[in-house]
Amino acid sequence: MHIVDGALSNEVVIGGAVLAVGGITIGLKKMDMEKIPATGILAATFFVASLIHVPLGPSSVHLIMNGLAGLILGWTAFPALFVGLLLQAIFFGYGGVTVLGVNTVAIALPAVLMHYVCKAGLQHESKKVAMIWGGTAGAMSIALTALFVTFALALTGEEFIPAAKLIILAHSPIMAIEGFLCACAVALIHRVKPELFEIFSEPKEVSHA
């Protein structure tokens, strides 16, 4: 779901960059030593999962796994997904450097929102309930990302609206796949390391002084 260089207006590109810098700054402040290994693993997961993509107009269709990143990392998903997007833009030409801010916000902000919506459900003692919340986070993160990409394209010009509608339709199967994968990941974590979500849900900030 990478928007390519030159597709967006300057106003949308600048606005996306400002929001991305804000999100990355918050994420870095909340990144303590415990989150660094998980941040690297989830950044790599996003990098690999989204390498196989199908171009679709000014964007593309592929797995993202931002829901799982958001559930575990919260705001730290911003720097994790930014690094993945930056490496893909530089080495493979996916998306673009000038639209990096918009792409980061479109993918990372839904992850953060699902973190706060679903984190209480993940800590439920019932594995089935936790899986439902995990699947919801995976599916809704894709839906929100598609909506944010659509919104960015619609702000740029009405000529992109048909392509934007196609992007939402094309990501319907991706929602189902990522919802299933995220639910399975939550089930595994619930079984082998249930304290993981509780540890990473603590709202603590790192002092860099």
HELIX and SHEET records of a PDB file:
HELIX    1   1 ASN A   10  LYS A   29  1                                  20    
HELIX    2   2 LYS A   35  ALA A   49  1                                  15    
HELIX    3   3 ASN A   66  LEU A   73  1                                   8    
HELIX    4   4 GLY A   74  THR A   76  5                                   3    
HELIX    5   5 ALA A   77  PHE A   91  1                                  15    
HELIX    6   6 LEU A  100  LEU A  122  1                                  23    
HELIX    7   7 LYS A  127  THR A  156  1                                  30    
HELIX    8   8 GLU A  158  PHE A  160  5                                   3    
HELIX    9   9 ILE A  161  ALA A  170  1                                  10    
HELIX   10  10 SER A  172  VAL A  192  1                                  21    
HELIX   11  11 GLU A  195  PHE A  200  1                                   6    
SHEET    1   A 2 VAL A  54  LEU A  56  0                                        
SHEET    2   A 2 SER A  59  VAL A  61 -1                                        
END                                                                             
